[in-house]
Amino acid sequence: MPKFRYIAHDINGDEKSGIVNASDQTTATEILREKGLFPSEMQETIIPSRSGRKKKIAGSGLDMNIHLPAFLTVVQSKQLMVLTRQMATLIQAGLPLLRGLHILKRQEKNSALKKAIGEIAEAIEGGSTFADALALHPRIFNKLYINMVKAGESGGILDVVLERLASYMEKAQKIRNKVKSAMTYPIVVLLASSGIMIFLMVAIIPRFEQIFADMLEGRSLPPLTLFVMGLSEQIKEGWPIGLGILLLGILLIAVMKRFRTGRIAVDSIKLAVPLFGNLARLSALARFSRTLGTLMQSGVPILQALLIVKETLSNEIISAAVLDIHDSIKEGEPMVSPVEANRIFPPIFGGMIEVGEETGELPAMLLKMADMYEDEVDNTVAGLSSIIEPVMIVLLAIVVGTIVIAMFLPMVSIIGNLS
């Protein structure tokens, strides 16, 4: 069984080292945590082989680690989620925040995140709060993260807030992945079918046209064949114009997104697209509910929480609805009034908000709605997959079948003449 040499810290922050037997590094980490140790470094031991040379138990070849500069390294949401959960675990175990940051810095592989952790620790040593130190790195830690940490520090529940943050990021990533998967499949199938059709039209059909001209000896072709060949000629000669129109459309959308009115128009179209518009609406409602509920549950005031939520939403129409809610609450109205007045929110949403306000359990109600809409996103993605696959297959069969039939009809005439 492989052996792993480790350096870890116990609950008091004392450093421990040794060797643990485990099938892999994950299992070794779990064994140490059961013993109350939190590993900061771990690697497989190298043992001498029978020939006297040293060999590694698992793996072979050269180990080459290429480290990019910190400013070129991207911090992925999954890496930030893991870091947040580790911080919560260390604080729950009783380690001081500063010591925990030093431990996390030593084991972090991402150079940008490692550098940020070191600078955060230095800022805390200089007298800054944890939230203020995080605010020095806005590209890694957004306003949602910073404000939740600030609320956790002021309320003395930093470990709880960090655990909520990690759970929030994990669920938000799952929703994004599901929406992307629902969008990716039809796009890939559409591109593949378009590529096949263009290849047939440009490369295959013109050859048949020459063959038919020689063999039919001036007789007219069937109408379907003439239509397909005319379409082939248009695609062959007009593809630069089509490509130019496509690029112009992409450029126009990019320019529109730079202005608020343009973003509103684009987002309106997104919400109006059949099938996918409902998916975009459900995912936005789930994100709104999850973010607002998590912020309020962590102690962030509702007005400040709504402004943070507005910045996290990618849809301009729903962001405007959130701003209306903020302005109405600021004027003294209950949250349910602007929610029920806006058609973007379904009736059940306003009803659950009203119950949450009356019972004083609005954060919990928002999180329940987030769970409900996330389940609806799952069901919608599953439904789209079951609908899109046969529809795409039928469309592709119709296109290819039409081309094949159009090329086969003249052959019937030719075979008849030969008979």
ZAKOL-126519 format. One record per residue (C-alpha): chain; x, y, z; residue in one letter. Coordinates in steps of 0.25 Angstrom, whole numbers. Example, Ala and Ser with C-alpha at 12.3 -4.5 7.8 and 13.67 -1.06 7.14 Angstrom:
REM ZAKOL-126519
<A, <49, -18, 31>, a>
<A, <55, -4, 29>, s>
***
This chain:
REM ZAKOL-126519
<A, <0, 0, 0>, m>
<A, <5, 14, -3>, p>
<A, <11, 22, 8>, k>
<A, <9, 37, 9>, f>
<A, <18, 47, 17>, r>
<A, <11, 58, 23>, y>
<A, <12, 71, 31>, i>
<A, <-1, 75, 38>, a>
<A, <-6, 83, 50>, h>
<A, <-14, 79, 61>, d>
<A, <-26, 87, 68>, i>
<A, <-16, 95, 76>, n>
<A, <-8, 99, 64>, g>
<A, <4, 90, 67>, d>
<A, <11, 84, 55>, e>
<A, <12, 69, 54>, k>
<A, <19, 61, 43>, s>
<A, <19, 46, 40>, g>
<A, <16, 35, 30>, i>
<A, <2, 29, 27>, v>
<A, <-2, 17, 19>, n>
<A, <-14, 19, 10>, a>
<A, <-19, 15, -4>, s>
<A, <-18, 30, -9>, d>
<A, <-16, 44, -4>, q>
<A, <-31, 47, -2>, t>
<A, <-32, 34, 8>, t>
<A, <-19, 39, 15>, a>
<A, <-25, 52, 17>, t>
<A, <-38, 46, 23>, e>
<A, <-30, 37, 32>, i>
<A, <-22, 49, 38>, l>
<A, <-35, 57, 40>, r>
<A, <-41, 46, 48>, e>
<A, <-29, 47, 57>, k>
<A, <-31, 62, 58>, g>
<A, <-20, 66, 49>, l>
<A, <-21, 76, 37>, f>
<A, <-10, 73, 27>, p>
<A, <-3, 85, 20>, s>
<A, <6, 77, 12>, e>
<A, <6, 63, 7>, m>
<A, <13, 55, -3>, q>
<A, <16, 40, -6>, e>
<A, <29, 35, 0>, t>
<A, <40, 30, -9>, i>
<A, <45, 16, -5>, i>
<A, <57, 9, -10>, p>
<A, <55, -3, -20>, s>
<A, <62, -16, -20>, r>
<A, <72, -11, -30>, s>
<A, <76, 0, -21>, g>
<A, <70, 11, -29>, r>
<A, <59, 20, -23>, k>
<A, <46, 19, -30>, k>
<A, <32, 25, -27>, k>
<A, <21, 16, -23>, i>
<A, <11, 21, -32>, a>
<A, <13, 28, -46>, g>
<A, <26, 29, -54>, s>
<A, <33, 38, -63>, g>
<A, <37, 53, -61>, l>
<A, <30, 61, -51>, d>
<A, <29, 75, -57>, m>
<A, <22, 86, -50>, n>
<A, <20, 99, -59>, i>
<A, <16, 111, -51>, h>
<A, <9, 123, -58>, l>
<A, <11, 137, -52>, p>
<A, <0, 140, -42>, a>
<A, <-6, 151, -51>, f>
<A, <-8, 140, -62>, l>
<A, <-14, 130, -53>, t>
<A, <-30, 129, -53>, v>
<A, <-36, 126, -39>, v>
<A, <-48, 116, -43>, q>
<A, <-61, 116, -34>, s>
<A, <-58, 102, -30>, k>
<A, <-44, 106, -25>, q>
<A, <-50, 117, -17>, l>
<A, <-61, 108, -12>, m>
<A, <-51, 98, -7>, v>
<A, <-43, 109, 0>, l>
<A, <-55, 115, 7>, t>
<A, <-59, 101, 12>, r>
<A, <-45, 98, 17>, q>
<A, <-45, 112, 25>, m>
<A, <-59, 109, 31>, a>
<A, <-53, 95, 36>, t>
<A, <-41, 101, 42>, l>
<A, <-48, 112, 49>, i>
<A, <-59, 102, 54>, q>
<A, <-47, 93, 59>, a>
<A, <-43, 105, 68>, g>
<A, <-31, 110, 60>, l>
<A, <-28, 125, 60>, p>
<A, <-32, 131, 46>, l>
<A, <-18, 136, 44>, l>
<A, <-11, 122, 46>, r>
<A, <-22, 116, 37>, g>
<A, <-18, 125, 26>, l>
<A, <-3, 122, 27>, h>
<A, <-7, 107, 27>, i>
<A, <-16, 109, 14>, l>
<A, <-5, 117, 8>, k>
<A, <5, 106, 9>, r>
<A, <-4, 96, 2>, q>
<A, <-10, 104, -8>, e>
<A, <-6, 101, -23>, k>
<A, <-12, 112, -30>, n>
<A, <-2, 123, -31>, s>
<A, <-12, 135, -31>, a>
<A, <-20, 130, -19>, l>
<A, <-7, 126, -12>, k>
<A, <-2, 141, -14>, k>
<A, <-15, 146, -10>, a>
<A, <-16, 138, 3>, i>
<A, <-2, 143, 7>, g>
<A, <-6, 157, 5>, e>
<A, <-19, 155, 13>, i>
<A, <-11, 150, 24>, a>
<A, <-1, 161, 24>, e>
<A, <-13, 171, 24>, a>
<A, <-19, 165, 36>, i>
<A, <-6, 165, 43>, e>
<A, <-5, 180, 40>, g>
<A, <-19, 182, 47>, g>
<A, <-29, 180, 36>, s>
<A, <-42, 172, 38>, t>
<A, <-43, 159, 30>, f>
<A, <-54, 166, 21>, a>
<A, <-45, 178, 18>, d>
<A, <-34, 169, 14>, a>
<A, <-43, 162, 5>, l>
<A, <-47, 175, -2>, a>
<A, <-33, 177, -6>, l>
<A, <-35, 166, -16>, h>
<A, <-48, 169, -24>, p>
<A, <-45, 160, -35>, r>
<A, <-45, 148, -26>, i>
<A, <-55, 151, -15>, f>
<A, <-67, 158, -20>, n>
<A, <-77, 168, -12>, k>
<A, <-85, 156, -8>, l>
<A, <-74, 149, -2>, y>
<A, <-68, 161, 5>, i>
<A, <-81, 166, 11>, n>
<A, <-85, 152, 16>, m>
<A, <-71, 151, 23>, v>
<A, <-73, 165, 29>, k>
<A, <-87, 160, 35>, a>
<A, <-80, 148, 40>, g>
<A, <-69, 155, 47>, e>
<A, <-78, 165, 53>, s>
<A, <-88, 154, 58>, g>
<A, <-77, 145, 63>, g>
<A, <-81, 134, 53>, i>
<A, <-70, 134, 43>, l>
<A, <-69, 119, 42>, d>
<A, <-84, 117, 40>, v>
<A, <-84, 128, 29>, v>
<A, <-72, 122, 22>, l>
<A, <-79, 109, 22>, e>
<A, <-92, 115, 16>, r>
<A, <-83, 122, 5>, l>
<A, <-77, 109, 1>, a>
<A, <-90, 103, 0>, s>
<A, <-96, 114, -8>, y>
<A, <-84, 114, -18>, m>
<A, <-86, 99, -19>, e>
<A, <-101, 100, -22>, k>
<A, <-99, 112, -31>, a>
<A, <-88, 104, -39>, q>
<A, <-97, 92, -41>, k>
<A, <-109, 101, -47>, i>
<A, <-99, 108, -56>, r>
<A, <-94, 94, -61>, n>
<A, <-108, 89, -63>, k>
<A, <-112, 101, -71>, v>
<A, <-99, 100, -80>, k>
<A, <-101, 86, -82>, s>
<A, <-116, 89, -87>, a>
<A, <-111, 99, -96>, m>
<A, <-98, 92, -101>, t>
<A, <-105, 79, -107>, y>
<A, <-114, 86, -117>, p>
<A, <-103, 96, -121>, i>
<A, <-94, 84, -124>, v>
<A, <-104, 76, -132>, v>
<A, <-108, 89, -140>, l>
<A, <-94, 92, -144>, l>
<A, <-92, 77, -147>, a>
<A, <-104, 76, -156>, s>
<A, <-101, 90, -162>, s>
<A, <-87, 85, -166>, g>
<A, <-92, 72, -172>, i>
<A, <-103, 80, -180>, m>
<A, <-93, 90, -185>, i>
<A, <-83, 79, -189>, f>
<A, <-94, 72, -197>, l>
<A, <-98, 84, -204>, m>
<A, <-84, 90, -207>, v>
<A, <-76, 77, -210>, a>
<A, <-86, 66, -215>, i>
<A, <-98, 72, -222>, i>
<A, <-90, 80, -232>, p>
<A, <-84, 67, -237>, r>
<A, <-98, 60, -239>, f>
<A, <-102, 73, -247>, e>
<A, <-91, 70, -257>, q>
<A, <-94, 55, -257>, i>
<A, <-109, 58, -260>, f>
<A, <-106, 68, -271>, a>
<A, <-98, 58, -278>, d>
<A, <-108, 46, -276>, m>
<A, <-122, 52, -278>, l>
<A, <-118, 59, -291>, e>
<A, <-125, 72, -290>, g>
<A, <-138, 66, -283>, r>
<A, <-143, 74, -271>, s>
<A, <-140, 70, -257>, l>
<A, <-151, 68, -246>, p>
<A, <-155, 81, -238>, p>
<A, <-149, 75, -225>, l>
<A, <-136, 73, -232>, t>
<A, <-136, 87, -238>, l>
<A, <-139, 93, -224>, f>
<A, <-128, 86, -217>, v>
<A, <-118, 89, -228>, m>
<A, <-122, 104, -228>, g>
<A, <-120, 104, -213>, l>
<A, <-107, 97, -215>, s>
<A, <-102, 108, -225>, e>
<A, <-107, 119, -216>, q>
<A, <-99, 114, -204>, i>
<A, <-87, 111, -212>, k>
<A, <-87, 126, -218>, e>
<A, <-93, 133, -206>, g>
<A, <-85, 127, -194>, w>
<A, <-77, 140, -192>, p>
<A, <-89, 148, -191>, i>
<A, <-95, 138, -181>, g>
<A, <-83, 138, -173>, l>
<A, <-82, 153, -173>, g>
<A, <-96, 154, -168>, i>
<A, <-93, 145, -157>, l>
<A, <-81, 152, -152>, l>
<A, <-89, 165, -153>, l>
<A, <-100, 160, -145>, g>
<A, <-90, 155, -134>, i>
<A, <-83, 169, -134>, l>
<A, <-97, 176, -133>, l>
<A, <-100, 168, -121>, i>
<A, <-87, 171, -114>, a>
<A, <-89, 186, -117>, v>
<A, <-103, 185, -111>, m>
<A, <-98, 179, -98>, k>
<A, <-90, 191, -96>, r>
<A, <-102, 199, -94>, f>
<A, <-113, 197, -84>, r>
<A, <-125, 198, -94>, t>
<A, <-117, 188, -103>, g>
<A, <-116, 178, -91>, r>
<A, <-130, 180, -88>, i>
<A, <-134, 176, -102>, a>
<A, <-124, 164, -103>, v>
<A, <-129, 159, -89>, d>
<A, <-144, 161, -94>, s>
<A, <-141, 152, -106>, i>
<A, <-134, 142, -97>, k>
<A, <-147, 141, -88>, l>
<A, <-156, 140, -100>, a>
<A, <-149, 129, -107>, v>
<A, <-158, 116, -107>, p>
<A, <-153, 105, -97>, l>
<A, <-140, 112, -93>, f>
<A, <-146, 125, -89>, g>
<A, <-153, 118, -77>, n>
<A, <-140, 111, -73>, l>
<A, <-133, 125, -73>, a>
<A, <-144, 130, -64>, r>
<A, <-145, 119, -55>, l>
<A, <-129, 119, -53>, s>
<A, <-130, 134, -50>, a>
<A, <-141, 132, -40>, l>
<A, <-133, 121, -33>, a>
<A, <-120, 130, -33>, r>
<A, <-128, 142, -27>, f>
<A, <-135, 134, -16>, s>
<A, <-122, 126, -12>, r>
<A, <-113, 139, -12>, t>
<A, <-123, 148, -4>, l>
<A, <-127, 137, 6>, g>
<A, <-112, 134, 8>, t>
<A, <-109, 148, 10>, l>
<A, <-121, 151, 20>, m>
<A, <-118, 138, 27>, q>
<A, <-104, 143, 30>, s>
<A, <-108, 156, 36>, g>
<A, <-107, 165, 24>, v>
<A, <-118, 176, 24>, p>
<A, <-128, 174, 13>, i>
<A, <-126, 187, 6>, l>
<A, <-111, 184, 5>, q>
<A, <-114, 170, 1>, a>
<A, <-123, 174, -10>, l>
<A, <-112, 183, -16>, l>
<A, <-102, 171, -16>, i>
<A, <-112, 162, -22>, v>
<A, <-115, 172, -33>, k>
<A, <-100, 171, -37>, e>
<A, <-99, 156, -37>, t>
<A, <-111, 155, -47>, l>
<A, <-107, 154, -62>, s>
<A, <-121, 157, -67>, n>
<A, <-124, 172, -68>, e>
<A, <-139, 171, -67>, i>
<A, <-139, 163, -54>, i>
<A, <-128, 172, -49>, s>
<A, <-138, 184, -51>, a>
<A, <-148, 176, -44>, a>
<A, <-139, 175, -32>, v>
<A, <-136, 190, -32>, l>
<A, <-151, 192, -32>, d>
<A, <-152, 183, -19>, i>
<A, <-141, 191, -13>, h>
<A, <-147, 205, -15>, d>
<A, <-161, 200, -10>, s>
<A, <-155, 194, 3>, i>
<A, <-147, 207, 4>, k>
<A, <-160, 215, 4>, e>
<A, <-166, 206, 15>, g>
<A, <-174, 196, 6>, e>
<A, <-174, 181, 9>, p>
<A, <-166, 173, 0>, m>
<A, <-178, 165, -6>, v>
<A, <-184, 178, -12>, s>
<A, <-174, 180, -23>, p>
<A, <-172, 165, -25>, v>
<A, <-187, 163, -28>, e>
<A, <-187, 175, -37>, a>
<A, <-176, 170, -46>, n>
<A, <-180, 160, -56>, r>
<A, <-166, 154, -56>, i>
<A, <-169, 147, -43>, f>
<A, <-179, 136, -43>, p>
<A, <-191, 137, -33>, p>
<A, <-186, 126, -24>, i>
<A, <-173, 134, -22>, f>
<A, <-181, 146, -17>, g>
<A, <-189, 137, -8>, g>
<A, <-177, 130, -1>, m>
<A, <-171, 144, 1>, i>
<A, <-183, 149, 8>, e>
<A, <-183, 136, 17>, v>
<A, <-169, 139, 20>, g>
<A, <-171, 153, 24>, e>
<A, <-183, 150, 33>, e>
<A, <-176, 139, 40>, t>
<A, <-162, 146, 41>, g>
<A, <-156, 134, 33>, e>
<A, <-153, 141, 20>, l>
<A, <-138, 136, 19>, p>
<A, <-143, 122, 21>, a>
<A, <-154, 124, 11>, m>
<A, <-145, 129, 1>, l>
<A, <-136, 117, 2>, l>
<A, <-148, 108, 1>, k>
<A, <-152, 115, -12>, m>
<A, <-137, 114, -17>, a>
<A, <-138, 99, -15>, d>
<A, <-152, 98, -22>, m>
<A, <-147, 106, -34>, y>
<A, <-134, 98, -35>, e>
<A, <-142, 85, -35>, d>
<A, <-150, 92, -46>, e>
<A, <-137, 95, -54>, v>
<A, <-134, 80, -53>, d>
<A, <-147, 76, -58>, n>
<A, <-147, 86, -69>, t>
<A, <-133, 82, -74>, v>
<A, <-137, 67, -74>, a>
<A, <-150, 71, -82>, g>
<A, <-142, 79, -92>, l>
<A, <-132, 67, -94>, s>
<A, <-143, 58, -96>, s>
<A, <-150, 67, -106>, i>
<A, <-138, 73, -114>, i>
<A, <-131, 60, -117>, e>
<A, <-143, 54, -125>, p>
<A, <-146, 67, -131>, v>
<A, <-132, 69, -136>, m>
<A, <-131, 55, -141>, i>
<A, <-144, 57, -149>, v>
<A, <-139, 70, -155>, l>
<A, <-126, 64, -159>, l>
<A, <-133, 52, -165>, a>
<A, <-143, 62, -173>, i>
<A, <-131, 70, -179>, v>
<A, <-122, 58, -183>, v>
<A, <-134, 50, -188>, g>
<A, <-139, 62, -196>, t>
<A, <-125, 63, -203>, i>
<A, <-124, 48, -205>, v>
<A, <-138, 47, -211>, i>
<A, <-135, 59, -220>, a>
<A, <-123, 52, -225>, m>
<A, <-130, 39, -227>, f>
<A, <-142, 44, -235>, l>
<A, <-133, 47, -248>, p>
<A, <-127, 33, -247>, m>
<A, <-141, 27, -248>, v>
<A, <-143, 34, -261>, s>
<A, <-129, 30, -266>, i>
<A, <-131, 15, -263>, i>
<A, <-145, 16, -270>, g>
<A, <-139, 21, -282>, n>
<A, <-128, 11, -282>, l>
<A, <-139, 0, -281>, s>
***
